[in-house]
Amino acid sequence: MTRLETIYREKVVPALQQEFAYGCPMQMPGIVKVSLNIGLGAATQNNKLMEEAVKELTAIAGQKAVITRAKKSIAAFKVREGMPIGVRVTLRHDRMWDFLDKLMNFALPRVRDFRGISDKGFDGRGNFTLGIKEHSIFPELEVDRIENPKGMNITIVTTATTDKEGKFLLDKLGMPFRK
């Protein structure tokens, strides 16, 4: 069991029980998966960017990244159906807990002038999405070797039914929300 999962079971679950007074342990919100996504519009012209993004996201996640392809052709963006347009990876179980621990305790505090994350990324069902402008904040990547800094979307999918429950869960786990 990972460090963050232990914190969830020993500290967060009792706090959730006290705050929301659940009748059944199965009502307790938890984290299902974490999805990482890098969109690369410029990669339609440059295939090297796609290979670079796959290597970097694989290093960050500790799991092989998958290339996403366009579903439709859009002439204005010079995109045809089936063209590679991004890279994604979905983390579950131990890798998910390890990644969240790394994100909250190492990566986010490395952001310059970091004052916390906005809590406006909730979707109404307790899931949270945050965007990172540069993926070079992760310790697995050597900043000197990154030629093209890329943005990244991180989606944390929970079993919470409301944003209030989702925010409480992430806040107790240690997500640095802005005060």
N, C-alpha and C positions, 0 to 999 in steps of 0.2 A: 504494500500500500504506500502511495506517495505521501509526501509531507502535506500538500494542500488537501488531499482526500482525507487525511487524518484530522486536519483542522475542521473540515466540513462535518465529519461524523461526530467529533467530540464537542465542538463549540457552536457551529452554525445550526445544526439540527435542533439542539435544545433552545437556542435563541428564536428560531422560526416557530417552534412549538409554543413558546411563551407569547410571542408577538401576535400570532394569527390563530391560536387555539384550535389546532387541527384535531379532529376526532379519531382519525385513522393515520397510521404511519405512512400509508401509500399516498396520502394527500400532500406530503412534504415535497416542496419543490427541490429539484436537483438539476444538474447540468447534464445534458444528453450528449452534445457534441460541440466541437469548435470547428468552424469552416474558415479557411484562409483563402483569399482570392487576390490575384494580381491581374488587372486588366492591361493588355498591351495593344493599343490601337496601332502603334508605330511598327509592330512586329509583322504587319501584313506586307511591308516592303523589305524588312530586314529579318531574316530567319535566325541570325546569330543572337538577337535579343531574346527570342523565345527559348533557345537552349540555355542561355545565361540565366533566365528567370526560373527555369525548371531546376537547375543546379542550386540556385540560391534558396528557393522555397523548400526544396528537399532538405537542405542543410538546416534551415530554420525549424522545420516541422519534425525532422527525424523520420520522415516517411516520404515515399516517392510521390512527387507531384504529377498531376495529370494535365495535359493540354486541353483547353476548352476550345470548341470550334463554333463558328457562326451558324445559327439556325436559319437565318434568312439573308438574302442578298440585299445590300443597301448601297445604292449607287453613290449617294452623297458622301459616304464614308469610304468609298472604294473597297467595299467588302463584299465578297461573294460567299454563297452558302458553302460551308465546309472549311473555310479558311481558319487557321489558328488565330485566336484573338485574346487568349489569356491562359492563365495557369491557376489551378486550384488544388487544394488538399483538404480532406476532412479527417479530423482527429477524434478518436473516441477512447474511453477507458484511461489507462495509465499515461499514454502519450498526451491525451487531452489535459490531464491534471498537471503533468510536467510542463506543458506549454503554457498553461495559465499561470503557474507559479513563476515561470521565467518572465512572462509578459508583465505581470504585476510588480515583481520585485527587482528585475534587472533592466528590462527593455524600456518601459515607460519612464522610470526615473532618469534615464539617459537622454531624454528629449531635452533640447535646450529651452530654457525658460519654462519648464513644466510646472503648471499650476493645478493640474488635475484634469480629468476627463469630463466632458459635458455629459449630462444624463439625458440628453435629448435623443439618443440613439435607440430608445426602446420602441418596439413596433406595436404595442397595444396588447400583446399576448405574453409579455414577460421575456421576450428574446431581445438581445442587445447587439448592436452593430457599431463598430468604431472604425474610423479610417486613420491610417498612419501615412504621413506624407513621404517619409523615407524609411525603407526597410532596413537601413544600415544600423539601426539602434539595437539590433539583436546581436548577442555576443558571438554567435557562430560565424558571422561574416567579418572578413577583414576589410575595414573601411578603405584601405589603400588600393585594394584590388577591384573595387566596384567601379565600373566605367559609367554605367547609367543608373542613377538612383531611381527607384521605383516606389510608387505608392502601394498600399496594401489595405484590403478590407478584412476585418476580423469579425465574424459573427458567432456569438455565443448563444446556443439554443438551449433553453431551459424547459422544465416541465411546469413552470409557474404559469398561472392563468391570468394574472394581471401584472402590469408594470410595477406596481408597488411591491408585490412579492418578489419579482425579478430583481428590482433594485436593492431590496433588503438582503436578498441572497448574495448578490455580488458584492455589496458593501461589506457584509460580514466576512466574506472570503478575503477581502483586502483590496478590492478594486478601488483605485485612488480617484473617486469622484470629486469634482469641484464643489467646494462648500458654498 
